[in-house]
Amino acid sequence: MEPEVAIKLVNDMLAFIASFEGDVPGATEKECGNFREQDLEGAKAIARKMIPVLKKLDARRLRLRKIANVRHAPVSKGTLQQRGTRL
C-alpha cells in the first residue's frame, strides 16, 4: 500500500468514528464477551483529537519498513504453542 493511500484510509476511518451515530455492532453481551469494554463516546473523543494531528502527516514524513526486509529470529514449535498460536 502506498503511503498516500494509508494516510487517506486512516483519516477517513477517524472521520467515520468521530461522526458515528447508532448502535455499535457487537456491543451486546450476546455478541461479545467484552461488550462492557466498548465505549463509543470515548472512541469518538480520541478520534476527534487525532484528526488534526494526522492532518499534518504526509508521505514524506511517513517511514515504513517493508515487511520483507524485517528479519525475525527463528521460533520453535514449543514457543508457538506456549503463545497460543495454532499450528
C-alpha positions as CSV (number, residue, x, y, z in Angstrom):
1,M,0.0,0.0,0.0
2,E,1.3,3.4,-0.9
3,P,1.8,5.9,2.0
4,E,-0.7,8.3,0.5
5,V,-3.4,5.6,0.4
6,A,-2.6,4.6,4.0
7,I,-2.8,8.2,5.2
8,K,-6.2,8.7,3.5
9,L,-7.5,5.5,4.8
10,V,-6.6,6.4,8.4
11,N,-8.0,9.9,8.1
12,D,-11.3,8.5,6.6
13,M,-11.5,6.0,9.4
14,L,-11.1,8.6,12.1
15,A,-13.7,10.9,10.5
16,F,-16.1,7.9,10.4
17,I,-15.6,7.1,14.0
18,A,-15.8,10.7,15.1
19,S,-19.2,11.1,13.4
20,F,-20.7,7.6,14.1
21,E,-24.2,7.5,15.4
22,G,-26.2,4.5,16.3
23,D,-25.7,1.1,17.7
24,V,-22.2,-0.3,17.7
25,P,-22.1,-3.8,16.0
26,G,-21.1,-6.4,18.5
27,A,-21.6,-4.3,21.6
28,T,-24.1,-6.6,23.3
29,E,-23.5,-9.4,25.8
30,K,-24.8,-11.9,23.3
31,E,-22.4,-10.8,20.6
32,C,-19.2,-10.0,22.6
33,G,-17.8,-11.2,25.9
34,N,-16.1,-7.9,26.3
35,F,-19.1,-5.8,25.5
36,R,-18.7,-3.7,28.6
37,E,-15.3,-2.5,27.4
38,Q,-16.8,-0.8,24.3
39,D,-17.0,2.9,24.7
40,L,-18.4,4.8,21.6
41,E,-18.1,8.2,23.2
42,G,-14.5,7.6,24.3
43,A,-13.6,6.3,20.8
44,K,-15.2,9.4,19.2
45,A,-13.3,11.7,21.6
46,I,-10.0,10.1,20.7
47,A,-10.8,10.2,17.0
48,R,-11.6,13.9,17.2
49,K,-8.3,14.6,19.0
50,M,-6.3,12.6,16.4
51,I,-7.8,14.1,13.3
52,P,-5.9,17.4,13.5
53,V,-2.7,15.6,14.4
54,L,-2.8,13.2,11.4
55,K,-3.9,16.0,9.0
56,K,-0.3,17.2,9.3
57,L,1.0,13.8,8.2
58,D,2.2,13.4,4.6
59,A,4.0,10.7,2.7
60,R,7.4,12.4,3.1
61,R,7.1,12.1,6.9
62,L,5.8,8.6,6.9
63,R,8.6,6.0,7.1
64,L,7.7,2.3,6.7
65,R,10.0,-0.6,6.6
66,K,8.9,-3.3,4.1
67,I,7.9,-6.4,6.0
68,A,10.1,-8.5,3.6
69,N,13.2,-6.6,4.9
70,V,12.5,-7.3,8.6
71,R,14.3,-10.4,9.9
72,H,12.9,-12.5,12.7
73,A,14.6,-14.9,15.0
74,P,13.7,-18.5,14.5
75,V,10.8,-19.6,16.6
76,S,10.4,-23.2,17.8
77,K,7.1,-25.1,17.7
78,G,7.1,-25.2,21.5
79,T,7.4,-21.4,21.7
80,L,4.4,-21.0,19.3
81,Q,2.3,-23.4,21.4
82,Q,3.2,-21.5,24.6
83,R,2.0,-18.3,22.9
84,G,-1.3,-20.0,22.0
85,T,-0.5,-20.0,18.2
86,R,-2.4,-22.6,16.3
87,L,-0.2,-24.8,14.2
